[in-house]
Amino acid sequence: MKSHASKIDPKEIVQKGYDQIAEKYTEWTKTVRIEERERYTDFILNNLEKGSKVLELGCGSGDPTTVRLAERFSVTGVDISQQQIKFAKRNVPQATFIQGDMTRLTFPAAVFDAVVAFYSITHVPRKQHAGLLTSVANWLKPGGLFVGSMSSGPLIDCVENWLGTPMYFNGYDAGTNLRIVKNAGFEILSDKLETAEDSGKLVTFLWIIARKS
């Protein structure tokens, strides 16, 4: 059942939800959208030099994406869920992790070679997407890469039962998302709609690969 989050803090919904399903979510990620996740992780692995600095927004428990990235790069992972960060520190001890809201992060300018955001921006209120992408561009070195998924169609403050807990989703249509990324200072290298089964239904994400202009 879907509802609207107008009277509830959406970030509190996301934080509490991922805390509650931390173990279940880790197992779920090993069975859903596997090829999709691997393909975009491979892109980062194949297009950055060893030792590059990578920021992962919405790292979850670190498995499977952070684990692979940290084998080659210096990774900083961010997640709003305290429980997910606890698991991530255990699963990927060589990486650095921050528990917090990705829209409130502060990093020096031009410090990362890439920023990745797999299935995480759709948990952020869409009115904050433009500001977040502008921050991402600021954190990236010239020519740095952004690889992430965004909504393919409009989602307006949706709260639905997902993996047994209330979860918040929000986003714009694909065209609006592409404009937001371009306006933040990126050149779009690739944009593709990726559809896969997710919790018994087909779900489509817009995947974007972009370079800081």
C-alpha positions in Angstrom: 0.0 0.0 0.0 1.3 3.5 -1.0 0.8 6.6 1.0 2.2 10.1 1.2 4.9 11.2 3.6 3.9 14.9 3.9 3.4 14.7 7.7 6.3 12.3 8.4 10.0 13.0 8.1 11.0 11.0 5.0 14.6 10.6 6.1 13.5 9.2 9.4 11.4 6.6 7.5 14.5 5.6 5.4 16.8 5.5 8.4 14.5 3.4 10.6 13.5 1.2 7.7 17.1 0.3 6.7 18.0 -0.2 10.3 15.1 -2.6 10.7 15.8 -4.6 7.5 19.6 -4.5 7.6 20.3 -8.2 7.5 17.4 -8.9 5.1 18.5 -6.2 2.7 22.0 -7.5 2.6 20.7 -10.9 1.5 18.2 -9.4 -0.9 20.9 -7.4 -2.8 22.6 -10.7 -3.6 19.5 -12.0 -5.5 18.0 -8.8 -7.2 19.3 -6.7 -10.1 22.6 -8.5 -10.0 23.7 -8.0 -13.6 22.7 -4.3 -13.5 24.7 -3.6 -10.3 27.7 -5.5 -11.6 27.7 -3.8 -15.0 27.9 -0.3 -13.5 30.4 -1.3 -10.9 32.5 -2.8 -13.7 32.4 0.6 -15.5 34.0 2.3 -12.5 36.6 -0.5 -12.0 37.6 -0.3 -15.7 37.7 3.5 -16.0 39.6 4.6 -13.0 43.2 4.2 -12.0 44.1 2.0 -9.0 44.1 4.0 -5.8 41.5 6.5 -7.1 39.2 8.1 -4.5 35.6 7.0 -4.8 32.6 8.3 -2.8 29.6 5.9 -2.5 26.3 7.5 -1.5 24.0 4.9 0.0 26.6 2.2 0.6 24.3 0.0 2.7 26.2 -2.9 4.3 29.0 -2.6 1.8 28.2 -5.9 0.1 28.3 -6.3 -2.8 29.3 -3.0 -4.3 31.7 -1.4 -1.8 33.5 -4.7 -1.4 34.5 -4.7 -5.0 35.3 -1.0 -5.3 37.5 -1.2 -2.1 39.7 -3.9 -3.7 41.0 -1.3 -6.1 40.2 2.2 -4.8 40.2 4.3 -1.7 36.5 4.3 -0.9 34.4 6.5 1.4 30.9 5.1 2.0 27.9 7.0 3.3 24.6 5.7 4.6 21.8 7.2 6.7 21.3 3.9 8.5 23.4 3.3 11.6 22.9 -0.5 11.4 24.0 -0.6 7.7 27.2 1.3 8.5 27.9 -1.1 11.4 27.7 -4.0 8.9 29.7 -2.1 6.3 32.6 -1.5 8.7 32.7 -5.2 9.4 32.4 -6.2 5.7 34.8 -3.7 4.3 37.3 -2.8 7.0 39.7 -1.1 4.6 37.1 1.5 3.6 36.0 4.7 5.4 32.4 5.0 6.4 30.2 7.9 7.5 26.7 7.5 9.0 24.6 10.5 7.9 22.4 12.3 5.5 24.0 12.5 2.0 22.4 15.9 1.4 24.3 17.4 4.5 27.8 16.1 3.7 30.7 18.5 3.5 33.8 17.6 1.6 36.5 19.8 0.1 36.1 20.7 -3.6 37.7 18.4 -6.2 38.6 15.6 -3.8 37.0 12.5 -5.5 37.7 10.8 -8.8 34.2 9.3 -8.9 30.9 9.4 -7.0 28.5 6.4 -7.2 24.9 6.3 -6.0 23.2 2.9 -6.6 19.5 3.0 -5.7 19.9 5.7 -3.1 18.9 9.0 -4.7 15.3 7.8 -5.0 15.2 7.8 -1.1 16.0 11.6 -1.0 13.2 14.2 -1.3 13.2 15.2 -4.9 13.3 19.0 -4.1 16.9 18.2 -2.8 18.1 16.3 -5.9 19.4 19.4 -7.7 21.4 20.6 -4.7 22.8 17.1 -4.1 24.0 16.7 -7.7 25.5 20.2 -7.6 27.4 19.1 -4.4 28.5 15.9 -6.2 29.9 17.9 -9.0 31.8 20.2 -6.6 33.3 17.2 -4.8 34.6 15.7 -8.0 37.9 16.5 -9.7 37.7 17.9 -13.2 36.7 15.1 -15.5 35.5 13.0 -12.5 32.7 10.5 -13.0 29.2 10.2 -11.6 27.5 6.8 -11.9 24.1 6.4 -10.4 20.5 5.4 -10.7 17.5 7.8 -10.5 13.8 7.4 -11.0 12.4 6.7 -14.5 9.0 8.3 -13.8 7.6 10.8 -11.3 7.3 9.6 -7.7 5.8 12.1 -5.2 6.5 11.4 -1.6 5.6 7.7 -1.9 5.7 5.5 1.2 5.1 1.8 0.7 5.8 -1.5 2.4 9.1 -2.8 1.1 10.9 -5.8 2.4 8.5 -5.7 5.4 9.0 -2.1 6.5 7.7 1.3 5.4 10.1 2.9 2.9 10.1 6.3 1.3 10.7 6.9 -2.5 10.7 10.1 -4.4 11.9 11.3 -7.8 11.2 12.9 -11.2 10.7 11.6 -14.7 13.8 10.6 -16.7 13.9 13.8 -18.8 13.8 16.0 -15.7 16.5 13.9 -14.0 18.8 14.3 -17.1 18.3 18.1 -17.0 19.1 18.2 -13.3 22.4 16.3 -13.9 23.4 18.5 -16.8 22.5 21.7 -14.9 24.7 20.5 -12.0 27.7 20.7 -14.4 27.9 17.3 -16.0 28.3 15.9 -19.5 26.1 12.9 -19.9 28.1 10.0 -21.3 25.3 7.4 -21.1 21.7 7.2 -20.0 19.7 4.0 -20.0 16.5 2.7 -18.6 17.1 -0.6 -16.8 14.1 -2.8 -15.9 14.2 -5.8 -13.6 12.0 -7.7 -11.3 12.0 -6.2 -7.8 9.8 -7.7 -5.0 7.5 -9.4 -7.4 7.0 -6.5 -9.9 9.0 -4.9 -12.7 10.8 -1.7 -11.7 12.6 0.6 -14.0 15.5 2.9 -13.0 17.3 5.5 -15.1 21.0 4.8 -15.0 23.3 7.7 -15.7 27.0 7.8 -16.4 28.3 11.4 -16.5 31.5 13.3 -16.4 32.2 16.6 -14.6 32.4 19.3 -17.3 
